Amino acid sequence: MISNQILQSTIDGLKAIARLDLCVMDTDGKEVASTASDMESCAGAAVEFAASPADSQEIQGYRYFKIFDEQQLEYILIAGGSGEDVYTLGKMVAFQIQSLLVAYKERFDKDNFIKNLLLDNLLLVDIYSRAKKLHIQTDVKRVAIIIETENNKDSNVLELMRTYFGNNSKDFITAVDENNVIVVKDLSEGDAGKEIDKAAKSAEAYLRKEGIGGVRISYGTIVGEIKEVSRSYKEAKMALDVGKIFFDERNIVAYSELGIGRLIYQLPIPLCKMFIKEIFGGKSPDDFDEETLTTISKFFENSLNVSETSRQLFIHRNTLVYRLDKLQKSTGLDLRVFEDAITFKIALMVVKYMKYMENFEY
């Protein structure tokens, strides 16, 4: 159903063109939108006109028109004035509003279809039959993009994104909950990978310009069939969550960049606790002091290269070796050995995941 705000905006624009006061009422004579304050008195006549077989009628200096939605009477349009010019302009306005109803109904049908598609609520045969009915191509490249902000519930992020991506009629913008906006982006033209990254970065910049804070964007892998869009959406959801745990400094995260993080994210917490206990006993790998943690982080960043790590930390090579030896004594893991380094790296990530899940539960 079209909103009263859209109707008001429409007749305001049409009044500026036609220079004619307009009022839209429902079939019960309740004013929906109006450009003049004195048209409320037409309510009784509007109800009588709605019950009559006439499509247009002039009553006490006002011209009345019927607006239908799929052969069902939806609104009564009232134009201030009489005569042939008013009749012609009124018919044009009524036609414009009726066309608007059709367009919004089609958009609602498409929006409903995309929501059910994302949530896996459709049978395979229904996906293709409904897509055909709604004139949606089924075999083009698409990707699901999720946009989350600090105050999605209170802001107009959905409408902002519809405005921003509105130039491409092949893109679908919707929301399946109150927290996130989902963009199903068409990638039928150009370099798909670059196009996604560009769209994500420009959408983030646009929202920041509009004063929307805490923007986080994630996206799944590119799919070539409409039936696979839900998979891209699930991947984008995982990328959003995993990104908050392991890539919290980044605002845009792709599913393809998650690496081992997406595996750890799917581990049950009891198994994680067991792993940490077996490797470190009663300790936790993040209980070390800040200096040790910085050393470990920089050592991993430099692919276990002792010389480069000591250079970047502005310490002597022997000092770094001493720190690594000290760490080996306390944990039994030598980070200069690839297998031990992998074990320690995974342990750090597992602890980070466990802490995130603890905070999430509370």
LUMLONU-162713 format. One record per residue (C-alpha): residue in one letter; x, y, z; chain; residue number from 0. Coordinates in steps of 0.2 Angstrom, whole numbers, plus 2048, in hexadecimal, padded with zeros to 3 digits. Example, Ala and Ser with C-alpha at 12.3 -4.5 7.8 and 13.67 -1.06 7.14 Angstrom:
REM LUMLONU-162713
{resn:A; X:83E; Y:7EA; Z:827; chain:A; resi:0} .
{resn:S; X:844; Y:7FB; Z:824; chain:A; resi:1} .
This chain:
REM LUMLONU-162713
{resn:M; X:800; Y:800; Z:800; chain:A; resi:0} .
{resn:I; X:806; Y:811; Z:7FB; chain:A; resi:1} .
{resn:S; X:80A; Y:81D; Z:80A; chain:A; resi:2} .
{resn:N; X:800; Y:82D; Z:80E; chain:A; resi:3} .
{resn:Q; X:811; Y:836; Z:80E; chain:A; resi:4} .
{resn:I; X:814; Y:830; Z:7FC; chain:A; resi:5} .
{resn:L; X:802; Y:835; Z:7F7; chain:A; resi:6} .
{resn:Q; X:804; Y:847; Z:7FF; chain:A; resi:7} .
{resn:S; X:815; Y:849; Z:7F6; chain:A; resi:8} .
{resn:T; X:80D; Y:844; Z:7E6; chain:A; resi:9} .
{resn:I; X:7FE; Y:850; Z:7E6; chain:A; resi:10} .
{resn:D; X:809; Y:85E; Z:7EC; chain:A; resi:11} .
{resn:G; X:813; Y:85C; Z:7DD; chain:A; resi:12} .
{resn:L; X:804; Y:85A; Z:7D1; chain:A; resi:13} .
{resn:K; X:7FC; Y:86A; Z:7D9; chain:A; resi:14} .
{resn:A; X:80C; Y:874; Z:7D4; chain:A; resi:15} .
{resn:I; X:80A; Y:86E; Z:7C2; chain:A; resi:16} .
{resn:A; X:7F7; Y:86F; Z:7C0; chain:A; resi:17} .
{resn:R; X:7F4; Y:87D; Z:7CC; chain:A; resi:18} .
{resn:L; X:7E6; Y:874; Z:7D3; chain:A; resi:19} .
{resn:D; X:7E1; Y:870; Z:7E5; chain:A; resi:20} .
{resn:L; X:7E0; Y:85D; Z:7E7; chain:A; resi:21} .
{resn:C; X:7DA; Y:852; Z:7F5; chain:A; resi:22} .
{resn:V; X:7DB; Y:83F; Z:7F6; chain:A; resi:23} .
{resn:M; X:7CE; Y:836; Z:802; chain:A; resi:24} .
{resn:D; X:7CB; Y:823; Z:805; chain:A; resi:25} .
{resn:T; X:7BA; Y:81B; Z:802; chain:A; resi:26} .
{resn:D; X:7B4; Y:820; Z:813; chain:A; resi:27} .
{resn:G; X:7B7; Y:832; Z:810; chain:A; resi:28} .
{resn:K; X:7C7; Y:833; Z:81B; chain:A; resi:29} .
{resn:E; X:7D4; Y:840; Z:815; chain:A; resi:30} .
{resn:V; X:7E4; Y:837; Z:80F; chain:A; resi:31} .
{resn:A; X:7ED; Y:846; Z:807; chain:A; resi:32} .
{resn:S; X:7E8; Y:857; Z:803; chain:A; resi:33} .
{resn:T; X:7EF; Y:868; Z:7FC; chain:A; resi:34} .
{resn:A; X:7E1; Y:872; Z:804; chain:A; resi:35} .
{resn:S; X:7DA; Y:873; Z:815; chain:A; resi:36} .
{resn:D; X:7C8; Y:876; Z:810; chain:A; resi:37} .
{resn:M; X:7C5; Y:866; Z:807; chain:A; resi:38} .
{resn:E; X:7C0; Y:85C; Z:817; chain:A; resi:39} .
{resn:S; X:7AE; Y:862; Z:814; chain:A; resi:40} .
{resn:C; X:7AE; Y:857; Z:804; chain:A; resi:41} .
{resn:A; X:7AE; Y:847; Z:80E; chain:A; resi:42} .
{resn:G; X:79C; Y:843; Z:80E; chain:A; resi:43} .
{resn:A; X:79A; Y:846; Z:7FB; chain:A; resi:44} .
{resn:A; X:7AA; Y:83B; Z:7F8; chain:A; resi:45} .
{resn:V; X:7A1; Y:82D; Z:801; chain:A; resi:46} .
{resn:E; X:792; Y:82F; Z:7F7; chain:A; resi:47} .
{resn:F; X:79C; Y:830; Z:7E7; chain:A; resi:48} .
{resn:A; X:7A6; Y:820; Z:7EC; chain:A; resi:49} .
{resn:A; X:795; Y:817; Z:7ED; chain:A; resi:50} .
{resn:S; X:78F; Y:81D; Z:7DC; chain:A; resi:51} .
{resn:P; X:792; Y:815; Z:7CB; chain:A; resi:52} .
{resn:A; X:79A; Y:825; Z:7C4; chain:A; resi:53} .
{resn:D; X:7AD; Y:826; Z:7C0; chain:A; resi:54} .
{resn:S; X:7AD; Y:839; Z:7C2; chain:A; resi:55} .
{resn:Q; X:7A1; Y:846; Z:7C8; chain:A; resi:56} .
{resn:E; X:7A0; Y:858; Z:7CC; chain:A; resi:57} .
{resn:I; X:798; Y:85D; Z:7DD; chain:A; resi:58} .
{resn:Q; X:796; Y:86E; Z:7E4; chain:A; resi:59} .
{resn:G; X:7A5; Y:876; Z:7DB; chain:A; resi:60} .
{resn:Y; X:7B1; Y:867; Z:7DD; chain:A; resi:61} .
{resn:R; X:7B5; Y:859; Z:7D1; chain:A; resi:62} .
{resn:Y; X:7B6; Y:847; Z:7D7; chain:A; resi:63} .
{resn:F; X:7BF; Y:838; Z:7CF; chain:A; resi:64} .
{resn:K; X:7C1; Y:826; Z:7D4; chain:A; resi:65} .
{resn:I; X:7D2; Y:81E; Z:7D5; chain:A; resi:66} .
{resn:F; X:7D3; Y:80B; Z:7D4; chain:A; resi:67} .
{resn:D; X:7E0; Y:7FE; Z:7D9; chain:A; resi:68} .
{resn:E; X:7DD; Y:7EE; Z:7CF; chain:A; resi:69} .
{resn:Q; X:7CB; Y:7F2; Z:7CC; chain:A; resi:70} .
{resn:Q; X:7C8; Y:7F6; Z:7DE; chain:A; resi:71} .
{resn:L; X:7C3; Y:807; Z:7E3; chain:A; resi:72} .
{resn:E; X:7D2; Y:80E; Z:7EE; chain:A; resi:73} .
{resn:Y; X:7D1; Y:821; Z:7EF; chain:A; resi:74} .
{resn:I; X:7C6; Y:830; Z:7EA; chain:A; resi:75} .
{resn:L; X:7CF; Y:83E; Z:7E2; chain:A; resi:76} .
{resn:I; X:7C7; Y:84F; Z:7E4; chain:A; resi:77} .
{resn:A; X:7CC; Y:85E; Z:7DA; chain:A; resi:78} .
{resn:G; X:7C8; Y:870; Z:7DF; chain:A; resi:79} .
{resn:G; X:7BE; Y:878; Z:7D1; chain:A; resi:80} .
{resn:S; X:7B3; Y:874; Z:7C2; chain:A; resi:81} .
{resn:G; X:7B3; Y:874; Z:7AF; chain:A; resi:82} .
{resn:E; X:7BB; Y:86B; Z:7A1; chain:A; resi:83} .
{resn:D; X:7CD; Y:86F; Z:7A6; chain:A; resi:84} .
{resn:V; X:7CA; Y:869; Z:7B8; chain:A; resi:85} .
{resn:Y; X:7C3; Y:859; Z:7B1; chain:A; resi:86} .
{resn:T; X:7D2; Y:856; Z:7A6; chain:A; resi:87} .
{resn:L; X:7DF; Y:85A; Z:7B3; chain:A; resi:88} .
{resn:G; X:7D6; Y:850; Z:7C0; chain:A; resi:89} .
{resn:K; X:7D6; Y:841; Z:7B4; chain:A; resi:90} .
{resn:M; X:7E8; Y:843; Z:7B2; chain:A; resi:91} .
{resn:V; X:7EC; Y:844; Z:7C4; chain:A; resi:92} .
{resn:A; X:7E1; Y:835; Z:7C8; chain:A; resi:93} .
{resn:F; X:7EA; Y:82B; Z:7BA; chain:A; resi:94} .
{resn:Q; X:7FB; Y:830; Z:7C2; chain:A; resi:95} .
{resn:I; X:7F6; Y:82A; Z:7D3; chain:A; resi:96} .
{resn:Q; X:7EF; Y:81A; Z:7CC; chain:A; resi:97} .
{resn:S; X:7FF; Y:817; Z:7C3; chain:A; resi:98} .
{resn:L; X:808; Y:81A; Z:7D3; chain:A; resi:99} .
{resn:L; X:7FE; Y:80D; Z:7DC; chain:A; resi:100} .
{resn:V; X:802; Y:800; Z:7CF; chain:A; resi:101} .
{resn:A; X:815; Y:804; Z:7D0; chain:A; resi:102} .
{resn:Y; X:815; Y:803; Z:7E3; chain:A; resi:103} .
{resn:K; X:80B; Y:7F3; Z:7E3; chain:A; resi:104} .
{resn:E; X:818; Y:7EC; Z:7D7; chain:A; resi:105} .
{resn:R; X:826; Y:7F1; Z:7E2; chain:A; resi:106} .
{resn:F; X:81D; Y:7EA; Z:7F1; chain:A; resi:107} .
{resn:D; X:81B; Y:7D9; Z:7E8; chain:A; resi:108} .
{resn:K; X:82D; Y:7D9; Z:7E3; chain:A; resi:109} .
{resn:D; X:833; Y:7DE; Z:7F5; chain:A; resi:110} .
{resn:N; X:828; Y:7D0; Z:7FC; chain:A; resi:111} .
{resn:F; X:830; Y:7C4; Z:7F0; chain:A; resi:112} .
{resn:I; X:842; Y:7C9; Z:7F4; chain:A; resi:113} .
{resn:K; X:83F; Y:7C8; Z:807; chain:A; resi:114} .
{resn:N; X:838; Y:7B6; Z:805; chain:A; resi:115} .
{resn:L; X:846; Y:7B2; Z:7F9; chain:A; resi:116} .
{resn:L; X:853; Y:7B7; Z:806; chain:A; resi:117} .
{resn:L; X:84B; Y:7AE; Z:814; chain:A; resi:118} .
{resn:D; X:849; Y:79E; Z:80A; chain:A; resi:119} .
{resn:N; X:836; Y:79E; Z:80B; chain:A; resi:120} .
{resn:L; X:833; Y:799; Z:7F9; chain:A; resi:121} .
{resn:L; X:833; Y:789; Z:7F0; chain:A; resi:122} .
{resn:L; X:83F; Y:788; Z:7E1; chain:A; resi:123} .
{resn:V; X:830; Y:787; Z:7D5; chain:A; resi:124} .
{resn:D; X:828; Y:796; Z:7DD; chain:A; resi:125} .
{resn:I; X:838; Y:7A0; Z:7DC; chain:A; resi:126} .
{resn:Y; X:839; Y:79F; Z:7C9; chain:A; resi:127} .
{resn:S; X:826; Y:7A1; Z:7C6; chain:A; resi:128} .
{resn:R; X:825; Y:7B1; Z:7D1; chain:A; resi:129} .
{resn:A; X:835; Y:7B8; Z:7C9; chain:A; resi:130} .
{resn:K; X:82D; Y:7B6; Z:7B8; chain:A; resi:131} .
{resn:K; X:81D; Y:7BE; Z:7BD; chain:A; resi:132} .
{resn:L; X:826; Y:7CD; Z:7C5; chain:A; resi:133} .
{resn:H; X:832; Y:7CF; Z:7B6; chain:A; resi:134} .
{resn:I; X:841; Y:7CB; Z:7C0; chain:A; resi:135} .
{resn:Q; X:850; Y:7C3; Z:7B7; chain:A; resi:136} .
{resn:T; X:855; Y:7B2; Z:7BE; chain:A; resi:137} .
{resn:D; X:866; Y:7AF; Z:7B7; chain:A; resi:138} .
{resn:V; X:870; Y:7BF; Z:7BA; chain:A; resi:139} .
{resn:K; X:87F; Y:7C1; Z:7C6; chain:A; resi:140} .
{resn:R; X:879; Y:7C8; Z:7D7; chain:A; resi:141} .
{resn:V; X:880; Y:7CB; Z:7E8; chain:A; resi:142} .
{resn:A; X:878; Y:7CE; Z:7F9; chain:A; resi:143} .
{resn:I; X:87E; Y:7DD; Z:803; chain:A; resi:144} .
{resn:I; X:87A; Y:7E0; Z:815; chain:A; resi:145} .
{resn:I; X:87A; Y:7F2; Z:81C; chain:A; resi:146} .
{resn:E; X:87A; Y:7F4; Z:82F; chain:A; resi:147} .
{resn:T; X:87A; Y:805; Z:839; chain:A; resi:148} .
{resn:E; X:87A; Y:809; Z:84B; chain:A; resi:149} .
{resn:N; X:869; Y:810; Z:84A; chain:A; resi:150} .
{resn:N; X:860; Y:806; Z:83D; chain:A; resi:151} .
{resn:K; X:850; Y:805; Z:847; chain:A; resi:152} .
{resn:D; X:84E; Y:818; Z:848; chain:A; resi:153} .
{resn:S; X:855; Y:81E; Z:838; chain:A; resi:154} .
{resn:N; X:84F; Y:81E; Z:826; chain:A; resi:155} .
{resn:V; X:85E; Y:813; Z:820; chain:A; resi:156} .
{resn:L; X:852; Y:808; Z:815; chain:A; resi:157} .
{resn:E; X:84B; Y:817; Z:80C; chain:A; resi:158} .
{resn:L; X:85D; Y:81F; Z:80A; chain:A; resi:159} .
{resn:M; X:863; Y:80F; Z:802; chain:A; resi:160} .
{resn:R; X:854; Y:80E; Z:7F7; chain:A; resi:161} .
{resn:T; X:857; Y:820; Z:7F1; chain:A; resi:162} .
{resn:Y; X:86A; Y:81C; Z:7EF; chain:A; resi:163} .
{resn:F; X:868; Y:80C; Z:7E5; chain:A; resi:164} .
{resn:G; X:858; Y:812; Z:7DD; chain:A; resi:165} .
{resn:N; X:860; Y:816; Z:7CC; chain:A; resi:166} .
{resn:N; X:863; Y:804; Z:7C8; chain:A; resi:167} .
{resn:S; X:851; Y:7FB; Z:7C7; chain:A; resi:168} .
{resn:K; X:85A; Y:7EA; Z:7C7; chain:A; resi:169} .
{resn:D; X:860; Y:7EC; Z:7D9; chain:A; resi:170} .
{resn:F; X:854; Y:7E7; Z:7E7; chain:A; resi:171} .
{resn:I; X:855; Y:7F0; Z:7F8; chain:A; resi:172} .
{resn:T; X:84B; Y:7E9; Z:807; chain:A; resi:173} .
{resn:A; X:84C; Y:7E5; Z:819; chain:A; resi:174} .
{resn:V; X:847; Y:7D4; Z:821; chain:A; resi:175} .
{resn:D; X:849; Y:7DB; Z:833; chain:A; resi:176} .
{resn:E; X:84B; Y:7EB; Z:83C; chain:A; resi:177} .
{resn:N; X:85E; Y:7EB; Z:83D; chain:A; resi:178} .
{resn:N; X:864; Y:7E9; Z:82C; chain:A; resi:179} .
{resn:V; X:861; Y:7EF; Z:81A; chain:A; resi:180} .
{resn:I; X:864; Y:7E2; Z:80C; chain:A; resi:181} .
{resn:V; X:869; Y:7E7; Z:7FA; chain:A; resi:182} .
{resn:V; X:868; Y:7D9; Z:7ED; chain:A; resi:183} .
{resn:K; X:873; Y:7E1; Z:7E0; chain:A; resi:184} .
{resn:D; X:873; Y:7DD; Z:7CE; chain:A; resi:185} .
{resn:L; X:885; Y:7DA; Z:7C7; chain:A; resi:186} .
{resn:S; X:881; Y:7D6; Z:7B5; chain:A; resi:187} .
{resn:E; X:88C; Y:7E4; Z:7AE; chain:A; resi:188} .
{resn:G; X:89F; Y:7E8; Z:7B1; chain:A; resi:189} .
{resn:D; X:8AB; Y:7E0; Z:7BD; chain:A; resi:190} .
{resn:A; X:8A0; Y:7D8; Z:7CA; chain:A; resi:191} .
{resn:G; X:8AD; Y:7D8; Z:7D8; chain:A; resi:192} .
{resn:K; X:8B2; Y:7EA; Z:7D6; chain:A; resi:193} .
{resn:E; X:8A0; Y:7EF; Z:7D4; chain:A; resi:194} .
{resn:I; X:89B; Y:7E7; Z:7E5; chain:A; resi:195} .
{resn:D; X:8AA; Y:7F0; Z:7EE; chain:A; resi:196} .
{resn:K; X:8A6; Y:800; Z:7E6; chain:A; resi:197} .
{resn:A; X:893; Y:7FF; Z:7EA; chain:A; resi:198} .
{resn:A; X:897; Y:7FB; Z:7FC; chain:A; resi:199} .
{resn:K; X:8A4; Y:809; Z:7FF; chain:A; resi:200} .
{resn:S; X:899; Y:816; Z:7F6; chain:A; resi:201} .
{resn:A; X:889; Y:810; Z:800; chain:A; resi:202} .
{resn:E; X:893; Y:812; Z:811; chain:A; resi:203} .
{resn:A; X:899; Y:823; Z:80B; chain:A; resi:204} .
{resn:Y; X:888; Y:829; Z:807; chain:A; resi:205} .
{resn:L; X:881; Y:823; Z:818; chain:A; resi:206} .
{resn:R; X:88F; Y:82C; Z:821; chain:A; resi:207} .
{resn:K; X:88B; Y:83C; Z:817; chain:A; resi:208} .
{resn:E; X:879; Y:83A; Z:81C; chain:A; resi:209} .
{resn:G; X:87E; Y:83A; Z:82E; chain:A; resi:210} .
{resn:I; X:87C; Y:827; Z:831; chain:A; resi:211} .
{resn:G; X:889; Y:820; Z:83D; chain:A; resi:212} .
{resn:G; X:890; Y:80F; Z:841; chain:A; resi:213} .
{resn:V; X:88E; Y:808; Z:82F; chain:A; resi:214} .
{resn:R; X:893; Y:7F6; Z:82C; chain:A; resi:215} .
{resn:I; X:891; Y:7EE; Z:81B; chain:A; resi:216} .
{resn:S; X:894; Y:7DC; Z:816; chain:A; resi:217} .
{resn:Y; X:891; Y:7D2; Z:807; chain:A; resi:218} .
{resn:G; X:890; Y:7C0; Z:801; chain:A; resi:219} .
{resn:T; X:897; Y:7B7; Z:7F2; chain:A; resi:220} .
{resn:I; X:890; Y:7BB; Z:7E0; chain:A; resi:221} .
{resn:V; X:883; Y:7AF; Z:7DA; chain:A; resi:222} .
{resn:G; X:87D; Y:7AC; Z:7C8; chain:A; resi:223} .
{resn:E; X:86B; Y:7A5; Z:7CC; chain:A; resi:224} .
{resn:I; X:85D; Y:7AE; Z:7D5; chain:A; resi:225} .
{resn:K; X:85A; Y:79E; Z:7E0; chain:A; resi:226} .
{resn:E; X:86C; Y:7A0; Z:7E7; chain:A; resi:227} .
{resn:V; X:869; Y:7B2; Z:7ED; chain:A; resi:228} .
{resn:S; X:864; Y:7AB; Z:7FF; chain:A; resi:229} .
{resn:R; X:875; Y:7A3; Z:800; chain:A; resi:230} .
{resn:S; X:87E; Y:7B4; Z:7FC; chain:A; resi:231} .
{resn:Y; X:873; Y:7BC; Z:80A; chain:A; resi:232} .
{resn:K; X:878; Y:7AE; Z:817; chain:A; resi:233} .
{resn:E; X:88A; Y:7B1; Z:812; chain:A; resi:234} .
{resn:A; X:888; Y:7C4; Z:814; chain:A; resi:235} .
{resn:K; X:880; Y:7C1; Z:825; chain:A; resi:236} .
{resn:M; X:88E; Y:7B6; Z:82B; chain:A; resi:237} .
{resn:A; X:89B; Y:7C3; Z:824; chain:A; resi:238} .
{resn:L; X:892; Y:7D1; Z:82E; chain:A; resi:239} .
{resn:D; X:893; Y:7C7; Z:83F; chain:A; resi:240} .
{resn:V; X:8A5; Y:7C0; Z:83C; chain:A; resi:241} .
{resn:G; X:8AB; Y:7D1; Z:836; chain:A; resi:242} .
{resn:K; X:8A6; Y:7D8; Z:847; chain:A; resi:243} .
{resn:I; X:8B0; Y:7CA; Z:850; chain:A; resi:244} .
{resn:F; X:8C0; Y:7C9; Z:846; chain:A; resi:245} .
{resn:F; X:8C0; Y:7D9; Z:83B; chain:A; resi:246} .
{resn:D; X:8B8; Y:7E6; Z:847; chain:A; resi:247} .
{resn:E; X:8C3; Y:7F4; Z:840; chain:A; resi:248} .
{resn:R; X:8BB; Y:7F2; Z:82E; chain:A; resi:249} .
{resn:N; X:8AB; Y:7F9; Z:829; chain:A; resi:250} .
{resn:I; X:8A9; Y:7EE; Z:819; chain:A; resi:251} .
{resn:V; X:8AC; Y:7DB; Z:819; chain:A; resi:252} .
{resn:A; X:8A9; Y:7CE; Z:80C; chain:A; resi:253} .
{resn:Y; X:8A5; Y:7BC; Z:80F; chain:A; resi:254} .
{resn:S; X:8B4; Y:7B7; Z:804; chain:A; resi:255} .
{resn:E; X:8C0; Y:7C0; Z:810; chain:A; resi:256} .
{resn:L; X:8BB; Y:7B7; Z:820; chain:A; resi:257} .
{resn:G; X:8C7; Y:7A9; Z:81E; chain:A; resi:258} .
{resn:I; X:8C8; Y:79E; Z:82E; chain:A; resi:259} .
{resn:G; X:8BD; Y:7AA; Z:837; chain:A; resi:260} .
{resn:R; X:8AE; Y:7A3; Z:82F; chain:A; resi:261} .
{resn:L; X:8B2; Y:791; Z:835; chain:A; resi:262} .
{resn:I; X:8B5; Y:797; Z:847; chain:A; resi:263} .
{resn:Y; X:8A5; Y:7A0; Z:847; chain:A; resi:264} .
{resn:Q; X:89C; Y:790; Z:844; chain:A; resi:265} .
{resn:L; X:8A4; Y:786; Z:853; chain:A; resi:266} .
{resn:P; X:89A; Y:782; Z:862; chain:A; resi:267} .
{resn:I; X:8A0; Y:78C; Z:872; chain:A; resi:268} .
{resn:P; X:8A3; Y:77C; Z:87C; chain:A; resi:269} .
{resn:L; X:8AE; Y:776; Z:86F; chain:A; resi:270} .
{resn:C; X:8B8; Y:786; Z:86F; chain:A; resi:271} .
{resn:K; X:8BA; Y:786; Z:882; chain:A; resi:272} .
{resn:M; X:8C0; Y:774; Z:880; chain:A; resi:273} .
{resn:F; X:8CD; Y:779; Z:873; chain:A; resi:274} .
{resn:I; X:8D4; Y:788; Z:87E; chain:A; resi:275} .
{resn:K; X:8D5; Y:77D; Z:88D; chain:A; resi:276} .
{resn:E; X:8DE; Y:76F; Z:884; chain:A; resi:277} .
{resn:I; X:8EB; Y:77B; Z:87C; chain:A; resi:278} .
{resn:F; X:8EE; Y:787; Z:88B; chain:A; resi:279} .
{resn:G; X:8E8; Y:77E; Z:89A; chain:A; resi:280} .
{resn:G; X:8DF; Y:78A; Z:8A5; chain:A; resi:281} .
{resn:K; X:8E6; Y:79A; Z:89D; chain:A; resi:282} .
{resn:S; X:8DF; Y:7A4; Z:88E; chain:A; resi:283} .
{resn:P; X:8EB; Y:7AA; Z:880; chain:A; resi:284} .
{resn:D; X:8E5; Y:7BC; Z:882; chain:A; resi:285} .
{resn:D; X:8EA; Y:7BD; Z:894; chain:A; resi:286} .
{resn:F; X:8FB; Y:7C2; Z:88F; chain:A; resi:287} .
{resn:D; X:901; Y:7D4; Z:892; chain:A; resi:288} .
{resn:E; X:8FF; Y:7E2; Z:885; chain:A; resi:289} .
{resn:E; X:911; Y:7E0; Z:87F; chain:A; resi:290} .
{resn:T; X:910; Y:7CE; Z:87C; chain:A; resi:291} .
{resn:L; X:900; Y:7CF; Z:873; chain:A; resi:292} .
{resn:T; X:907; Y:7DD; Z:868; chain:A; resi:293} .
{resn:T; X:916; Y:7D3; Z:864; chain:A; resi:294} .
{resn:I; X:90C; Y:7C4; Z:85F; chain:A; resi:295} .
{resn:S; X:900; Y:7CE; Z:854; chain:A; resi:296} .
{resn:K; X:90F; Y:7D6; Z:84B; chain:A; resi:297} .
{resn:F; X:918; Y:7C5; Z:849; chain:A; resi:298} .
{resn:F; X:908; Y:7BE; Z:841; chain:A; resi:299} .
{resn:E; X:906; Y:7CE; Z:836; chain:A; resi:300} .
{resn:N; X:918; Y:7CB; Z:82F; chain:A; resi:301} .
{resn:S; X:916; Y:7B9; Z:82B; chain:A; resi:302} .
{resn:L; X:921; Y:7B3; Z:83A; chain:A; resi:303} .
{resn:N; X:92F; Y:7BD; Z:834; chain:A; resi:304} .
{resn:V; X:93A; Y:7C1; Z:843; chain:A; resi:305} .
{resn:S; X:945; Y:7CE; Z:83A; chain:A; resi:306} .
{resn:E; X:937; Y:7D8; Z:833; chain:A; resi:307} .
{resn:T; X:92D; Y:7D7; Z:843; chain:A; resi:308} .
{resn:S; X:93B; Y:7DD; Z:84E; chain:A; resi:309} .
{resn:R; X:93E; Y:7EB; Z:842; chain:A; resi:310} .
{resn:Q; X:92C; Y:7F1; Z:842; chain:A; resi:311} .
{resn:L; X:92B; Y:7EF; Z:855; chain:A; resi:312} .
{resn:F; X:93B; Y:7F9; Z:857; chain:A; resi:313} .
{resn:I; X:943; Y:7EC; Z:861; chain:A; resi:314} .
{resn:H; X:953; Y:7E2; Z:860; chain:A; resi:315} .
{resn:R; X:951; Y:7D1; Z:857; chain:A; resi:316} .
{resn:N; X:957; Y:7C8; Z:867; chain:A; resi:317} .
{resn:T; X:94A; Y:7D1; Z:871; chain:A; resi:318} .
{resn:L; X:93D; Y:7CA; Z:866; chain:A; resi:319} .
{resn:V; X:944; Y:7B8; Z:867; chain:A; resi:320} .
{resn:Y; X:944; Y:7BA; Z:87A; chain:A; resi:321} .
{resn:R; X:932; Y:7BE; Z:87A; chain:A; resi:322} .
{resn:L; X:92E; Y:7B0; Z:86F; chain:A; resi:323} .
{resn:D; X:938; Y:7A4; Z:87A; chain:A; resi:324} .
{resn:K; X:92F; Y:7AA; Z:889; chain:A; resi:325} .
{resn:L; X:91E; Y:7A7; Z:881; chain:A; resi:326} .
{resn:Q; X:923; Y:796; Z:87C; chain:A; resi:327} .
{resn:K; X:928; Y:792; Z:88E; chain:A; resi:328} .
{resn:S; X:917; Y:798; Z:894; chain:A; resi:329} .
{resn:T; X:90C; Y:790; Z:887; chain:A; resi:330} .
{resn:G; X:916; Y:782; Z:87F; chain:A; resi:331} .
{resn:L; X:914; Y:78A; Z:86E; chain:A; resi:332} .
{resn:D; X:922; Y:790; Z:864; chain:A; resi:333} .
{resn:L; X:91B; Y:79E; Z:858; chain:A; resi:334} .
{resn:R; X:92A; Y:79C; Z:84C; chain:A; resi:335} .
{resn:V; X:923; Y:78A; Z:848; chain:A; resi:336} .
{resn:F; X:915; Y:78C; Z:83B; chain:A; resi:337} .
{resn:E; X:90A; Y:77F; Z:843; chain:A; resi:338} .
{resn:D; X:90B; Y:786; Z:855; chain:A; resi:339} .
{resn:A; X:908; Y:798; Z:84D; chain:A; resi:340} .
{resn:I; X:8F8; Y:792; Z:845; chain:A; resi:341} .
{resn:T; X:8F2; Y:78A; Z:855; chain:A; resi:342} .
{resn:F; X:8F6; Y:79A; Z:85F; chain:A; resi:343} .
{resn:K; X:8ED; Y:7A5; Z:851; chain:A; resi:344} .
{resn:I; X:8DE; Y:79A; Z:851; chain:A; resi:345} .
{resn:A; X:8DD; Y:79A; Z:864; chain:A; resi:346} .
{resn:L; X:8DD; Y:7AD; Z:864; chain:A; resi:347} .
{resn:M; X:8CF; Y:7AD; Z:858; chain:A; resi:348} .
{resn:V; X:8C5; Y:7A0; Z:862; chain:A; resi:349} .
{resn:V; X:8C7; Y:7AB; Z:872; chain:A; resi:350} .
{resn:K; X:8C1; Y:7BA; Z:868; chain:A; resi:351} .
{resn:Y; X:8B2; Y:7B1; Z:862; chain:A; resi:352} .
{resn:M; X:8AE; Y:7AA; Z:873; chain:A; resi:353} .
{resn:K; X:8AE; Y:7BC; Z:87B; chain:A; resi:354} .
{resn:Y; X:8A3; Y:7C3; Z:86D; chain:A; resi:355} .
{resn:M; X:896; Y:7B5; Z:86F; chain:A; resi:356} .
{resn:E; X:896; Y:7B8; Z:882; chain:A; resi:357} .
{resn:N; X:893; Y:7CA; Z:880; chain:A; resi:358} .
{resn:F; X:886; Y:7C6; Z:872; chain:A; resi:359} .
{resn:E; X:87C; Y:7BB; Z:87E; chain:A; resi:360} .
{resn:Y; X:87B; Y:7C8; Z:88B; chain:A; resi:361} .
